[in-house]
Amino acid sequence: MVICPGIGMGRVLLVSLDGACWEALSLMLPHMPALRRLVERHGGQELRSTIPPTTAPAWATIQTGMNPGKHGIIDFLRYSREKGSTSLVSSAGIRGRTLWDVLTGSGKKVITVNVPLSYPPPRQRGRVTVGCMLSPRVSPEMVYPGEVYPVLRRNAYRILPGFIGRGVAVGVERFVDECIEVEESRFAVAEELMEAYEWDVMAVHNQCMDALQHCFYHLLLGSQEGRAELARFYAASDRLLERVVKRAGKVSLLGVFSDHGFTLAERYINLNLWLRRRGYLVERGSAASGLMLLLRRMDVLRLRNRLLSRVFRNSLPFVKLRTEMSLSKIDTRRSRAYIPLGATFGCIYTGGNGELRERLRRELEGIADPETGRRVIRRVYLREEVYRGERAHELPELVAEPAPGYAFGPQLLGEGRFIRRARHGTELSGAHALTGVLVLTSKVAKEAPALEDLAPTVLRALGVEAPGWMDGRPLQE
């Protein structure tokens, strides 16, 4: 191990807070003095995420400076129309060179801890990598170089506090404790690596903020009493931010940002059910899907989340299983429109018929909630409006963004209402939103910063020219 930390100017520190948004942080800043001082001194910006605003495409864009039409990722699963099946994405699935490739190719040294899509860790000279939530377990295979693994062992490193619905199953107090424990371990590893290795860029990712907000966003926006328990986590995250900033010393650029924002899910929409009833989706039977519907109905006693949190320590294997079960119910060859992936935005595959797309777009944007009369879909994007590049043809023809207060639930077919009230306290109450946060210790020149601007911004801070294939532009004046 190299015991020779770099000293002086020309370094960049990146601290990412998964799912942070100003709606939540405005309530939590009284408990976050370190972040509050940064905001007061440098200002806080809104940061636009990818469409859909999911961690996997967001981080593919952060790391490449490219839109999803170039890097080809819109979810933690990659859907193949030809095969009618999905596969988990990984670091190897990012199309094109990354920010880290450009930096190490320019002689810069990089450390990343828990950066999404960093597993398996690239074996790259000049780069120290601790893998992410894609890692199946804490093992030597999740780090590079291998000599880093004892650092994880010393700090009792954990990848996640468990299945994403675990918080609902175990309760807010216990889940907050677990999330604090996970992030303290993660940041302790980051600090130790900062001391042990030379570095020009250090990036560490706070993953648990996303999990906590998914489970308890309704408490965060609710009473002072409910919010107080969650405030313990935000205060702990702030202390970790303060420690890592202090450890870094003088840097040329500090960035605190999120990959997407959050919003309250008041009502859930099942778009595949709506598509089937409108005649766009053709269903076929499947025993597996019947099992999933049974599991969904077990929520009265929170049995589903208790069971799944024991079987699945990481959400991704379950998400893949659920998606495959959903796909088994859809006749993709006979269907004119269907959603195979995700529950953030509605990623609708239609086969490319222009007339069909326009008609479906109008119908979707006109859907009204039968109970409230409110419009449930804010906007439907055509593929060419949001994706540009050689991989755009692989992506969905339409992407539906839910209206405020609405979220897309798992797209399992069944009966009953296609819009239902969210059961706060027994299922997830927070959903991803397009607008995250950015605090940068350099005046932001661009009026509407977006995720693709972060890679060129880091490169400029280090005096490295951004490649022409990046869509983003440096944010510094």
TORKE-514541 format. One record per atom (N, C-alpha, C): residue in one letter; z negated, x, y negated. Coordinates in steps of 0.2 Angstrom, whole numbers, plus 5000, padded with zeros to 4 digits. Last residue first. Layout:
aZXY/...
% end
This chain:
e507049124853/e507449124846/e507749194846/q507149094870/q506849124865/q507349124859/l507849034881/l507448994876/l507249024870/p509449074887/p508749094886/p508449044880/r510248934897/r510248984892/r509549004890/g510948894913/g510448894908/g510548944903/d511848914923/d512048864919/d511548864912/m512549074929/m511949034927/m512148984922/w513649154930/w513649094934/w512949054933/g513449264922/g513849214919/g513849144923/p511749334922/p512449324925/p512749264922/a510849394908/a510949344913/a511649334916/e510349564907/e510849514905/e510849464910/v508649614903/v509149604908/v509649554906/g507549624896/g508049654894/g508649664899/l506449534899/l506449604902/l507049644900/a506849424892/a506149454890/a506149524893/r507949384899/r508049414892/r507349454890/l507449344911/l507949404911/l507949434904/v506749224907/v506449284910/v506849344909/t507849154902/t507349164898/t506949224900/p508649134914/p508949174908/p508349194903/a507649044921/a507849114923/a508149154918/l507448934912/l506948974914/l507149044916/d508548844911/d508448894906/d507948944907/e508448754921/e508948804922/e508948854917/l507448654916/l507248704921/l507848764922/a507648644898/a507748624905/a507548674910/p507348594881/p507348644887/p507348614894/a508048544869/a507848504875/a507848554881/e508248634858/e507948574857/e507648534863/k507848814859/k508248754861/k507848694860/a506848904855/a507448884850/a507748824852/v505148924855/v505748894859/v506248874854/k504349074853/k504549014850/k505248994854/s503349124866/s503949144862/s504149074859/t502549084877/t502249134871/t502849164868/l502648914881/l502948984881/l502749024876/v502448784891/v502048824886/v502348894887/l503048634897/l503248704896/l502748734890/v503148504909/v502848534903/v503048604903/g504348374914/g503748414915/g503448444909/t505148224917/t504948274912/t504248304913/l505448144928/l505948194925/l505648244921/a504248114941/a504548094935/a504948154932/h503448064956/h503748114952/h504148084946/a501947954957/a502647974959/a502948024954/g500447904963/g500847944959/g501447964961/s499847844974/s499847804967/s500247844962/l499847824991/l500047864985/l500147824979/e498647714998/e499247744998/e499347784992/t497347664995/t497547665002/t498247695003/g497247674981/g496647684985/g496847684992/h498447544978/h498047604975/h497447614979/r499747484984/r499047484986/r498647544984/a501047414974/a500747474976/a499947464978/r501947274978/r501447304973/r501147364977/r503647274982/r502947254983/r502547294978/i505247234986/i504847264980/i504147234982/f505847174996/f506047244995/f505747274989/r504847085008/r505047095001/r505247165000/g505347065025/g504847055019/g505247075013/e505747195037/e505847135034/e505347125028/g506647355037/g506147305040/g506247235037/l506947535036/l507147465036/l506647415039/l506247645025/l506247625031/l506447545031/q506147745014/q506747705015/q506747675022/p504647755005/p505047785011/p505547725013/g504947694988/g504547704994/g504947735000/f505147724972/f505547714978/f505047734984/a504247644959/a504447704963/a504747684969/y503847584942/y504147574949/y504347644952/g503447624930/g503047584934/g503247574941/p505047634923/p504347654922/p503947604926/a506347624935/a506047614929/a505347624929/p507147754945/p506747694944/p506447684937/e508747804946/e508147824943/e507747764942/a509947844959/a509547794955/a508947814953/v511447914960/v510747934961/v510347884956/l512947924970/l512547894965/l511747914966/e513448014980/e513847984974/e513547954969/p512548164985/p512648084984/p513048064979/l513448314989/l512848274986/l513048204986/e514548384992/e514048374997/e513448324995/h515148414980/h515448364984/h515048344990/a514448514974/a514348444972/a514648394976/r514648644977/r514348604982/r514248534980/e515348704966/e515648704972/e515348664977/g514948594951/g514948654955/g515248644962/r513748484944/r514348524943/r514348584947/y513048334942/y513148384947/y513748424945/v512948224934/v512348264934/v512448324938/e514148154934/e513748154927/e513148204928/e514648154946/e514948194942/e514548204935/r513848044952/r513748114954/r514048164949/l513147934941/l513647954945/l513648024946/y511447864940/y511947914938/y512547924943/v510747724934/v511047744940/v511547804938/r509147684927/r509847714926/r510047734933/r507947604930/r508147624923/r508847644922/i507647474939/i508047534940/i508247554932/v507047344937/v506747394941/v507047464942/r506647234924/r507147284927/r506847334931/r505547104927/r505647164924/r506247204928/g505046994933/g505746984929/g505947044926/t504046984942/t503847004935/t504446994930/e504546944955/e503846924952/e503746934945/p505747004956/p505746934957/p505046904954/d506447124946/d505847104950/d505747034950/a508247134945/a507547114942/a507047104947/i509647244944/i509047214949/i508447194945/g510647304937/g510447234936/g509847204940/e510847424943/e510547424936/e510347354934/l511447384954/l510847414955/l510447414948/e512747324949/e512247284953/e511547314953/r513347444944/r513147384940/r512647334943/r513447524955/r513047544950/r512847484945/l514347444963/l513647454965/l513147484960/r515447464955/r515147394957/r514447404959/e515647594956/e515547564949/e515247494950/r515847624969/r515247654966/r515147614959/l516947544972/l516347534976/l515747554972/e517947624965/e517747554963/e517147524966/g517847744972/g517647734965/g517547664963/n517147804986/n517547754984/n517347734977/g516247894993/g516747914987/g517147864984/g515247875002/g515947885004/g516447904999/t514047844997/t514447794998/t515147805001/y512247874996/y512947904999/y513347845000/i511047894985/i511447844988/i512147874990/c509447924982/c510047964983/c510547924987/g508347874971/g508747844976/g509347884977/f506947984969/f507547944966/f507947924972/t505948004980/t505848014973/t506347974968/a506047994993/a505847934990/a505647944983/g507348055005/g506848055000/g506647994997/l508948015012/l508448065010/l507948035005/p509947915014/p509647955020/p509047995018/i510447765010/i510047815007/i509647855013/y512047695008/y511447705011/y511047765009/a513547605009/a513147635005/a512447635009/r514347555020/r514647575014/r514247615009/s514247585037/s513847565031/s514347595025/r514847645048/r515047575046/r514747555039/r514247765049/r514947765049/r515147695047/t512847745050/t513147775044/t513847775044/d511847625053/d512447645056/d512847675050/i510147665054/i510747655050/i511347675053/k509047705062/k509147625061/k509747615057/s509047835061/s509147805067/s509347735067/l508547855048/l509247865049/l509447835056/s507147845051/s507547795046/s508247795048/m506947955059/m506847885062/m507147835057/e507248055050/e507648045056/e507547975059/t506148035041/t506848025039/t507348015045/r505048055049/r505147995046/r505847985044/l505248195052/l505248145057/l505348075055/k505248255039/k505848255043/k505848205049/v503848215036/v504448195032/v505048195036/f503248295046/f503148225046/f503748185042/p503548425042/p503748405048/p503748325049/l502948415028/l503648425029/l503848405036/s501548415027/s501948355026/s502648355029/n500448505038/n500948505032/n501348445032/r499748455048/r499348495043/r499848505037/f499848325057/f500248355053/f499848395047/v498648265064/v499248285068/v499748335064/r497748235054/r497548275059/r498148305063/s498448155045/s498148225042/s497948265048/l498848055053/l499348095051/l499048165048/l497647985054/l497948005060/l498448065058/r497347955041/r496847995044/r497148025051/n498447875037/n498347945034/n497847985037/r498247765046/r498847805046/r498747875043/l497047705043/l497047745049/l497747785049/r496547635032/r496747705031/r496947745037/l496447505036/l495847545037/l496047625036/v497747465032/v497147425030/v496547465030/d498747535037/d498447565031/d497847525029/m499647505047/m498947525049/m498547545043/r500947485044/r500447425044/r499747445045/r501547605047/r501447585040/r500947525039/l501547605061/l501147655057/l500947635050/l502547505062/l501847495065/l501347535061/l503647575057/l503447515054/l502747495056/m503747675067/m503547695060/m503347635056/l504147605078/l503447635078/l503247655071/g505347565074/g504847515075/g504147545075/s506047685075/s505847655068/s505347595069/a506047695088/a505647745084/a505547715077/a506947605093/a506247595095/a505747645090/s508147525084/s507847595086/s507147585087/g509747455079/g509047455082/g508847515084/r510647465064/r510647465071/r509947475074/e511447395049/e510847425053/e510947425061/v512347445036/v512447405042/v511847445047/l512447405018/l512147445024/l512147405030/y512947305010/y513147375010/y512947425016/g512347185010/g512947195014/g513247265014/r511247155004/r511847145000/r512447155004/r510347195013/r510347125012/r510947105008/r510447335013/r510647295019/r510747225017/l510047365000/l510747375002/l510947335008/w508647325001/w509147294997/w509847304998/l508347425011/l508247355013/l508647315008/n508547535003/n508947525009/n508847455011/l507547524993/l508247514991/l508647504997/n506047464990/n506447484996/n507147474995/i504847504978/i505547474980/i505847504986/y503247474973/y503747514977/y504347474978/r502247484957/r502647444962/r503147484966/e501647584951/e501347514951/e501647474956/a501447744950/a501847694954/a501447634955/l501447844935/l501047794939/l501547744943/t502148004936/t502047934933/t501747894938/f502548174931/f502248124936/f502248054932/g503748304932/g503248274929/g502948224934/h504148474938/h504348404937/h503748374934/d503748604938/d504348594941/d504648514939/s502948664923/s502948624929/s503648614931/f502148814916/f502648764916/f502548724923/v501948954906/v501548904910/v501948844910/g502349114903/g502549054904/g502149004908/l502349254893/l501949214897/l502249144897/l503049414889/l503149344890/l502649304895/s502549534889/s503049524884/s503149444884/v500749564890/v501449544893/v501949534887/k499249644893/k499749634888/k500449624891/g498449574907/g498449614901/g499049594896/a498249514919/a498949534918/a498949584912/r496949464919/r497149524924/r497849554922/k497049364910/k496649414908/k496849474913/v497849274918/v498149304911/v497749364909/v497049254928/v497649284930/v497949314923/r495949184922/r495849244925/r496449284926/e496549064916/e496249114912/e496149184915/l496949004928/l497449024924/l497149084919/l495648984933/l496149024937/l496649054933/r495148894924/r494848954925/r495249004929/d496148784926/d496148824920/d495748884920/s495748744939/s496448774938/s496448814931/a494448694936/a494548754940/a495248784939/a494848584928/a494448634925/a494448704929/y495548514937/y495948534931/y495548594928/f494448474946/f495048514948/f495448544942/r493648404938/r493348464941/r493948504943/a494348284935/a494348344930/a494048404933/l494148204945/l494748244945/l494748294940/e492948144941/e492948184947/e493548224948/a493248084929/a492848144929/a492848184935/r494047974932/r494348034929/r493948094930/g493147874935/g493647904940/g493947964938/e492447864922/e492147884928/e492547914934/q493447824914/q493147884913/q492847914919/s494747734923/s494147734920/s493947814919/g496447794924/g495947734924/g495347744920/l497247894926/l497447854920/l496947794919/l496647944937/l496747994932/l496847954925/l496747844946/l496147864944/l496147904938/h498147854949/h497847784946/h497147804943/y498347974955/y498547964948/y498247904945/f497948014968/f497447984963/f497647974956/c498948064976/c498448024979/c498047984974/h499748144967/h500048094971/h499548044974/q498848224961/q499148174957/q499448124961/l498548314972/l498048274969/l498348214965/a499848374974/a499548334980/a498948284977/d500048434962/d500448384964/d500148344969/m499048534962/m499048484957/m499448424959/c499248624972/c498848564974/c498848514968/q500048734969/q500348674972/q499948614973/n500348844957/n499748794959/n500048734962/h501048994960/h501148924959/h500548884962/v501449144951/v501049114955/v501049034954/a502349294947/a502449214947/a501949194953/m502649434938/m502249404942/m502249324942/v503749564935/v503649494935/v503149474940/d503449694937/d503749674930/d503749604929/w502149794945/w502549734944/w502849724937/e501449894958/e501749884952/e502149824951/y499949824966/y500649844966/y500949844959/a498649794965/a498849844970/a499549864969/e498449704955/e498049764954/e498349814959/m499149594960/m499349624953/m499049694952/l498549574972/l499149604972/l499349624965/e497349514967/e497349574971/e497949604971/e497849394961/e497549444957/e497549514960/a498449324972/a498849344966/a498549404962/v497249304979/v497749344982/v498249374977/a496649214970/a496249274972/a496749324975/f497449104970/f497449154964/f497149214965/r497149064983/r497849074981/r497849124975/s495849024982/s496049074987/s496749104985/e495848934973/e495448994971/e495649044976/e496648834979/e496948864973/e496548934972/v495848794990/v496448824991/v496748864985/e494648744983/e494648804988/e495248834989/i495248634976/i494948694972/i494948754977/c495548554987/c496148584983/c495848644978/e494248524992/e494748564996/e495348594992/d493748454981/d493448514984/d493948554988/v494648344981/v494548394975/v494248454977/f494248284993/f494948314992/f494948364986/r492948244991/r493148294996/r493748324995/e493248154981/e492748204980/e492848264985/v494148054986/v494348094980/v493848154980/g494548045003/g494248024997/g494248074992/v495248055015/v494548085015/v494248065009/a496447985013/a496047975019/a495347995018/v496948025001/v496847955002/v496347945008/g497148165005/g496748144999/g496548065000/r498248155014/r497548175016/r497048155011/g499548145011/g499148085011/g498348095013/i500048265014/i500048245007/i499548185006/f499148375025/f499548315024/f499548285017/g498248515017/g498448465023/g498948415021/p498048595007/p497448565010/p497648515015/l499048745011/l498948675008/l498348645011/i498848875016/i499448855013/i499448795009/r497448985012/r497748925015/r498348905012/y496549135015/y497149105012/y497349035016/a495449215014/a495449155018/a495949105015/n495549345009/n495349285004/n495449215007/r495849425020/r495149435016/r494949375011/r497049375023/r496549365028/r495849375024/l497849415012/l497749345014/l497149335018/v497749555014/v497549525008/v497449445009/p498349575027/p497649575026/p497349555020/y499749555022/y499449505026/y498649515026/v500449665016/v500049615012/v499649565016/e501149735026/e500449755024/e500049715019/g502349675026/g501849655031/g501149675029/p502949645009/p502949675016/p502349655020/y502949475014/y503349535014/y503149585008/v502349335024/v502349385019/v502849445020/m502449265035/m502449225029/m502449275023/e502149335046/e502849315045/e502949285038/p500749345048/p501149405045/p501849385043/s500149185043/s500349235048/s500749295045/v499849025042/v499649085039/v499749135044/r501248915046/r500548935047/r500449005043/p502548885042/p502248845047/p501448855047/s503048875025/s502748925030/s502448875035/l503348795015/l503748795020/l503548835026/m502448825005/m502248765009/m502748755015/c502749005005/c502548945002/c502448885007/g502349185005/g502749125006/g502449065004/v502349314995/v501849274999/v502249204999/t503149464992/t503249394993/t502649364997/v503749594982/v503149574986/v503149494986/r505149694979/r504849624979/r504249614984/g505749814982/g505449804975/g505149734974/r506849754994/r506449814991/r506349804983/q506549625003/q506949644998/q506549704994/r506649505014/r506549575014/r506849615009/p506149345009/p506649395009/p506349465009/p505049245019/p505149295013/p505649345014/p505849085024/p505549155025/p505549205020/y505049045008/y504949065016/y505649045019/s505149004996/s505149084997/s504949095004/l505148874991/l505848904994/l505748974994/p503948894978/p504248854983/p504948884985/v502849034978/v503349004975/v503748964980/n501649094983/n501749024984/n502348994980/v501949224973/v501449194977/v501549124977/t502849374970/t502849294969/t502349274975/i503249514960/i502749484965/i502849404964/v504449634957/v504349564957/v503749554962/k505249754947/k504749744953/k504449674952/k506949814943/k506249774941/k505849764948/g508149854945/g507649904946/g506949874944/s509149764946/s509049794940/s508449844940/g508849704958/g509449734957/g509549784951/t507749634955/t507649694959/t508249734959/l508349534946/l507849574944/l507749644948/v509249464955/v509549504949/v509049554946/d508349414964/d508949464966/d509149504960/w507649334956/w507249384959/w507749444962/l508549234953/l508249274948/l507949334951/t509749244967/t509249214963/t509049264957/r511449204971/r510949244970/r510349214966/g511949064983/g512049104977/g511449154976/r511048934989/r511748964988/r511749004982/i509648934999/i509848934992/i510548964991/g509248945012/g509748895010/g509948895003/a508349045014/a509049065016/a509549005014/s507248975011/s507449025006/s508149045007/s507648815017/s507248875017/s507548915011/v507648645023/v507948695019/v507448755019/l507848555038/l507348585033/l507748635029/s509148445041/s508748505043/s508348525037/t509748285048/t509448325042/t509248395045/s511348195052/s510648225053/s510448265048/g512648165053/g512248115052/g511448135053/k513648265053/k513248255059/k512748195059/e514248235041/e514648245047/e514248235053/r513248235032/r513648175033/r513948175040/s511748315032/s512448325034/s512748255036/y510448355021/y510848295025/y511548315026/r509048445020/r509748445019/r510148395023/l507448425013/l507948415019/l508648415016/f506948435001/f506648485006/f507048475012/d508348404990/d507748384994/d507548444998/i509448454985/i509248404982/i508548374985/i510548604984/i509848574986/i509648514982/g511648674979/g511748624985/g511048594987/h511948754969/h511448784974/h511448734980/k512848674961/k513048744963/k512548774969/g512248554959/g512948554961/g513248624963/p511048584954/p511048574961/p511748564963/n511248714942/n511148644943/n511248634951/m510448874940/m511048834942/m510848764943/g509448974940/g509748954934/g510348904934/t508749004952/t509549024951/t509749014944/q507448964951/q507649024954/q508349054953/i507548834946/i507148884942/i507348954945/t508348774956/t508648784950/t508248834946/a507448774967/a508048804968/a508448824961/w506448694961/w506348774962/w506948804963/a507148574961/a506848604955/a506748674955/p507348544974/p507948564970/p507648594963/a505948544979/a506448584982/a507048604977/t505248444971/t505048514971/t505648564973/t506248334961/t505848344967/t505748424968/p506948234953/p506448284951/p505948294957/p508748234959/p508048204958/p507548254956/i508848314944/i508948254947/i509148254954/t507648434937/t508248414940/t508248344942/s506748414921/s506848434928/s507548424931/r506348474905/r506748424909/r506848454916/l504848484897/l505348524901/l505748474906/e504148474881/e504348444887/e504848484890/q502948604875/q503648574875/q503648524881/g501748654864/g501848634871/g502548594871/g501148804855/g501448734856/g501648714863/h500448914853/h501148924854/h501548854855/r499148874850/r499448934847/r500148934848/e498848764857/e498748764850/e499048824847/v499148804870/v499548754867/v499448754860/l498148904872/l498848924872/l499348874869/r497048824871/r497148874866/r497848894866/r497248744883/r497248714876/r497348764871/l497048834893/l497748804892/l497748774885/a495648864891/a496148914891/a496848884889/p495048734892/p495048774886/p495548824885/m495048604899/m495548654900/m495548704894/h494548484896/h494148524902/h494548584903/p495348434887/p494648444885/p494248484890/l496548414895/l496448474890/l495748484888/m496648294901/m496248344904/m496148404900/l497448204894/l496748184896/l496348234899/s498548284893/s498248264887/s497548234888/l498948294906/l498648354903/l498348334897/a499548174909/a498948194913/a498648244909/e500648174900/e500248114901/e499548134904/w501248294902/w500848294896/w500448224896/c501148354919/c501448314914/c501048314908/a501348454934/a501048444928/a501448404923/g501948474946/g501948404944/g501548394937/d501148624948/d501648584952/d501448504949/l501248744937/l500748694939/l501148634942/s501448924937/s501748854937/s501248804940/v501549064927/v501049014931/v501348944931/l502149214925/l502349144926/l501849114930/l502349354915/l501849314919/l502049244919/v503249504913/v503249434912/v502749404917/r503249654903/r503149614909/r503049544908/g503449744892/g503949724896/g503849694903/m502049864890/m502449804888/m503049794893/g500749914902/g501149914896/g501549854895/i500849974919/i500449964912/i500949954907/g500749934936/g501149954930/g500749934924/p499650014948/p499849954944/p500249974938/c499550084962/c499850104955/c500050054951/i499550094976/i498950084972/i499150114965/v500450034989/v500450064983/v499950044978/m500050045006/m500050005000/m500050044994/
% end
